[in-house]
Amino acid sequence: MKLKSIDGKVPYIMAAGKDFVKDEMSLAAAEQICSRGTRTASKLFPDFPICVDDKFYFAGTSTKPKSSKAKAPCED
């Protein structure tokens, strides 16, 4: 799974206390959050399958199996 970028922006949902906020952020910022946080599968939001630190939920796209190249921070 990798981040879904639309015109350089990544849709996300962020936990804010008991509420959630939906917005977009730059691809670079989203990759930085992914590389620094603990990534798990999202169970709360089906359209946002990438969860980081149980706080950020990012839109993602499926990736095809690749050779043993280095992976980007939010790729599986």
Backbone bond lengths (Angstrom), bond angles and torsions (degrees), N, CA, C in turn:
res aa  C-N    CA-C-N  psi(-1)  N-CA   C-N-CA  omega(-1)  CA-C   N-CA-C  phi
1 M - - - 1.448 - - 1.525 108.02 -
2 K 1.311 116.25 133.66 1.459 119.31 175.48 1.521 109.38 -129.04
3 L 1.308 115.49 164.67 1.458 120.64 -178.34 1.526 110.77 -63.34
4 K 1.316 115.88 140.28 1.458 121.81 177.82 1.524 108.07 -93.98
5 S 1.322 115.37 111.89 1.459 120.97 -177.30 1.523 109.96 -105.54
6 I 1.324 116.00 131.34 1.463 122.28 176.93 1.526 106.78 -122.12
7 D 1.328 116.09 110.49 1.466 121.68 -177.10 1.529 112.09 53.84
8 G 1.331 116.65 40.54 1.459 121.31 177.54 1.518 114.71 80.07
9 K 1.325 117.26 4.20 1.471 122.02 179.67 1.526 109.48 -116.45
10 V 1.322 115.69 145.18 1.462 121.84 179.74 1.529 108.68 -115.04
11 P 1.339 118.04 120.91 1.465 119.75 175.44 1.532 109.77 -67.47
12 Y 1.325 116.19 141.40 1.460 119.67 178.74 1.518 110.57 -149.75
13 I 1.322 114.36 162.53 1.458 122.48 171.42 1.522 105.68 -123.23
14 M 1.330 116.58 134.14 1.460 121.08 -179.33 1.524 109.58 -120.63
15 A 1.322 115.47 135.31 1.458 120.48 175.13 1.522 108.81 -73.15
16 A 1.325 115.60 130.62 1.466 121.63 178.68 1.528 107.17 -131.51
17 G 1.314 115.35 86.69 1.462 119.50 -174.21 1.518 109.20 69.38
18 K 1.321 117.14 -124.03 1.466 121.21 178.09 1.523 111.97 -89.97
19 D 1.322 116.80 -6.13 1.459 121.94 -177.77 1.525 110.74 -104.83
20 F 1.329 114.85 173.31 1.457 121.90 176.65 1.520 108.83 -130.53
21 V 1.326 115.67 143.59 1.460 122.32 -179.69 1.519 108.10 -119.47
22 K 1.330 117.00 131.54 1.463 121.57 179.49 1.522 108.68 -107.60
23 D 1.350 115.98 133.07 1.460 120.69 -178.63 1.524 109.05 -161.47
24 E 1.328 116.39 -167.83 1.464 123.06 175.58 1.518 108.63 -127.42
25 M 1.334 116.37 151.42 1.462 121.31 173.57 1.515 108.09 -139.17
26 S 1.312 115.73 165.74 1.457 119.68 -179.76 1.527 110.12 -65.45
27 L 1.310 115.69 152.91 1.459 121.16 178.82 1.525 110.33 -60.23
28 A 1.327 117.55 -40.53 1.469 121.13 -179.43 1.530 111.15 -62.00
29 A 1.327 117.24 -42.40 1.468 120.65 179.56 1.529 110.53 -65.59
30 A 1.323 117.06 -41.85 1.465 120.98 179.49 1.528 110.74 -64.54
31 E 1.320 117.33 -41.27 1.469 120.60 178.18 1.525 110.85 -64.08
32 Q 1.310 116.80 -37.21 1.466 120.62 178.87 1.533 110.67 -65.84
33 I 1.320 117.29 -42.49 1.466 121.05 177.46 1.526 109.82 -61.90
34 C 1.325 116.57 -43.21 1.468 120.82 179.69 1.525 111.90 -63.33
35 S 1.319 116.41 -40.26 1.467 119.18 -176.57 1.525 112.41 -72.77
36 R 1.319 117.46 -26.79 1.468 120.75 -177.72 1.523 113.61 -94.27
37 G 1.326 116.97 -19.40 1.463 120.05 -175.29 1.515 113.07 -103.28
38 T 1.327 114.70 179.50 1.457 122.34 177.07 1.520 108.35 -96.99
39 R 1.320 115.92 120.45 1.456 121.46 -174.40 1.523 111.41 -97.61
40 T 1.331 115.99 134.35 1.460 122.43 175.75 1.525 108.47 -137.38
41 A 1.317 116.01 173.18 1.465 120.34 175.90 1.528 108.49 -80.78
42 S 1.305 115.96 137.55 1.464 121.37 179.63 1.520 110.15 -80.12
43 K 1.322 115.78 131.80 1.459 120.47 176.21 1.524 111.48 -108.81
44 L 1.327 116.67 -11.70 1.466 120.57 -177.44 1.522 113.76 -85.25
45 F 1.337 116.44 -38.50 1.461 120.86 -172.76 1.533 110.11 -126.64
46 P 1.328 117.97 104.41 1.470 120.75 -177.85 1.534 113.92 -58.97
47 D 1.328 117.70 -32.78 1.465 120.61 -179.42 1.525 112.59 -81.72
48 F 1.318 116.81 -5.59 1.464 122.78 179.95 1.532 107.78 -128.09
49 P 1.344 116.92 76.25 1.466 121.01 -170.20 1.529 116.23 -77.16
50 I 1.323 118.25 -9.90 1.465 120.62 -178.32 1.525 108.97 -101.76
51 C 1.319 116.69 117.27 1.460 122.00 179.91 1.529 108.69 -111.94
52 V 1.325 116.77 132.70 1.466 121.61 177.84 1.524 108.26 -123.45
53 D 1.327 115.57 121.64 1.470 123.11 177.40 1.531 113.39 56.13
54 D 1.310 118.04 26.93 1.470 122.69 -178.18 1.527 112.05 53.12
55 K 1.327 116.57 26.05 1.460 120.86 -179.74 1.523 112.12 -126.47
56 F 1.327 116.91 -41.35 1.460 121.47 -178.88 1.521 109.55 -109.00
57 Y 1.319 115.90 133.61 1.462 122.73 177.42 1.521 106.93 -122.62
58 F 1.335 116.27 115.42 1.459 121.34 -175.19 1.520 111.58 -106.83
59 A 1.339 115.43 147.20 1.459 121.05 171.93 1.524 107.13 -69.62
60 G 1.317 116.27 143.39 1.460 119.80 -178.31 1.511 112.05 -139.95
61 T 1.322 114.86 163.88 1.457 121.75 175.97 1.519 108.43 -127.50
62 S 1.314 115.88 150.16 1.462 120.45 178.73 1.516 110.00 -69.84
63 T 1.309 114.95 147.52 1.458 120.02 176.78 1.516 108.92 -117.56
64 K 1.309 115.42 148.24 1.455 120.44 176.42 1.519 108.54 -80.50
65 P 1.323 117.33 149.49 1.467 118.80 176.25 1.526 110.09 -59.58
66 K 1.311 115.38 134.00 1.461 120.92 -179.19 1.515 109.44 -117.41
67 S 1.296 114.92 176.00 1.455 119.20 175.23 1.520 108.64 -68.27
68 S 1.289 118.05 -177.45 1.461 121.52 -174.48 1.530 112.56 -80.59
69 K 1.320 116.93 46.09 1.459 121.42 175.63 1.525 109.41 -75.98
70 A 1.311 116.26 162.57 1.468 120.19 175.51 1.522 108.70 -65.51
71 K 1.319 116.12 141.72 1.458 121.14 -178.04 1.520 110.71 -95.75
72 A 1.312 115.74 149.39 1.458 121.18 172.99 1.526 107.49 -70.19
73 P 1.328 119.08 161.59 1.464 121.55 -175.00 1.523 115.49 -54.29
74 C 1.313 119.00 -33.70 1.467 120.41 -178.02 1.518 111.76 -112.91
75 E 1.300 118.06 36.61 1.457 121.40 176.59 1.507 110.05 -114.19
76 D 1.302 115.74 144.56 1.466 122.42 172.58 1.490 109.21 -123.77
